[in-house]
Amino acid sequence: MSTRNEQRGNGATNASRRYHEQARAHIAGGVNSNVRLGGTPLCFASGAGSHLTDVDGKVYIDYALGMGPNILGHAPPAVIAEVSRTLSIGQLFAGQNAIELELATQFCGCVPSAELVRFGLSGSEMVQAAMRVARAFTGRPEVVKFEGHYHGWFDNIFINNSAPVASDDPVPRPHHLQSAGQSRIASDDIAVLPWNDAAALERYVVGNAGRIAAIITEPVMLNTGGILPREGYLQHLRRLCSDHGIVLVFDEVITGFRVGLGGAQGLFGIRPDLSVFAKALGAGFPVSALAGRREIMELIASGRVNHSGTYNANVVSVTAALAALRELAAGEQAVYRRLDSVGRALMDGIAAAGRRAGLPLQVSGLPAAFHTCFAEHAIHDYATYTRADHARLGRFLGALLNRGVRPTGRGTWFLSSAHTDADVAETIAAVQAALPEAG
Ligand SMILES: Cc1ncc(COP(=O)(O)O)c(C=O)c1O
């Protein structure tokens, strides 16, 4: 193994711990997103390609990838070059720029359902825009979301991401607010349903269609496990929405530009009415999008529905996204063929290591974004996921981090085009070594 590999591992290192102690004096919790609270407090000096280097100089193969955005790896040269080139032309004009138009043209050419688009900065805010425009379009108040799905941290929708489960939970589910201080009434017109359950969905929709403006879903449940939609489920959802005049919103914040140039809607061949993108769209730079049917998006175009934001379509964000789209589309989408083959090899290698170790290690999802967990039973929805062995997963992830392999703290693995066959081989070896510590 190389010197670089010998430097791997050791969990939170000395300099990271020192940093964390100092940071807590000035930054609430020492972190700037609650998602980073509680995990190993690593402080990073730099990232390049598939690797991160922490402040002690230790190197990690990174599968967290900024929680998904870095689809081209860290500091992708083509994107950095374009951003660097445009830094000197200014950042914000409170007006239009030619780059946003080029981006919008490319974007609408990639995403099957995108007739019109608006750009923003984060996924959370574009989910809000989607709900607002859907309500305006239908004249109805309610939005249906699914348990275990995450659509951002704003008051009205930050519910039932990780609610306790009881076998006699009614449909719709009782609201579980995720944060102290959340407004209770903000989510009054949100209904929470179980996901991947076509019968429960149909019963609820048929009984309440007159008041449902929108149904929002992650097309693949990637915020709780890596759960694929059951055969025909998304088609059923599409049909129900069409039959009852409900706006179908795909939250493609994770899947967009990650599972294919056309996102999950391209992969599964379903056309949502609206969809939300962020993460991989900017390859690490902050940019998001709301896109969809012209007649719905016209409500924003006409000014009847407000969507605003000082930093929307700033030069850096749209330049980065445009450069990323060019990279993703190059060579007849060679990036996606690569993600598919490298990701599959990794998924298969991890699953095989689990079998050899005699452990119920499950690997689920898609090659570009998959999940590992330990369970003897089949996992197909939120309730079954909650019964997985989370303590064992925590030990496994800790043992991997010690060996310089870094999936997300909840067991999700994101691939980038920068991951190499050698990374995969090294990762599988680390998994084999880590599994006995998880047992
Ligand atoms: C599916 C989904 N929707 C929305 C969001 C919120 O996006 P952001 O963190 O950019 O506000 C996330 C973030 O992880 C997400 O995974």
The ligand as a MOL file (V3000), in Angstrom:
LIG
                    3D

  0  0  0     0  0            999 V3000
M  V30 BEGIN CTAB
M  V30 COUNTS 16 16 0 0 0
M  V30 BEGIN ATOM
M  V30 1 C -34.5610 14.8460 -1.1360 0
M  V30 2 C -34.1220 16.1370 -0.5360 0
M  V30 3 N -34.8950 17.2170 -0.6580 0
M  V30 4 C -34.5470 18.4250 -0.1690 0
M  V30 5 C -33.3650 18.5860 0.5100 0
M  V30 6 C -32.9690 19.9270 1.0430 0
M  V30 7 O -31.9770 20.4540 0.2480 0
M  V30 8 P -30.9580 21.5720 0.8230 0
M  V30 9 O -30.1390 20.9090 1.8820 0
M  V30 10 O -30.1630 21.9760 -0.3910 0
M  V30 11 O -31.8130 22.6790 1.3370 0
M  V30 12 C -32.5080 17.4810 0.6680 0
M  V30 13 C -31.2360 17.6130 1.3900 0
M  V30 14 O -30.5590 16.6760 1.6990 0
M  V30 15 C -32.9000 16.2330 0.1450 0
M  V30 16 O -32.1470 15.1330 0.2850 0
M  V30 END ATOM
M  V30 BEGIN BOND
M  V30 1 1 1 2
M  V30 2 1 2 3
M  V30 3 2 2 15
M  V30 4 2 3 4
M  V30 5 1 4 5
M  V30 6 1 5 6
M  V30 7 2 5 12
M  V30 8 1 6 7
M  V30 9 1 7 8
M  V30 10 2 8 9
M  V30 11 1 8 10
M  V30 12 1 8 11
M  V30 13 1 12 13
M  V30 14 1 12 15
M  V30 15 2 13 14
M  V30 16 1 15 16
M  V30 END BOND
M  V30 END CTAB
M  END
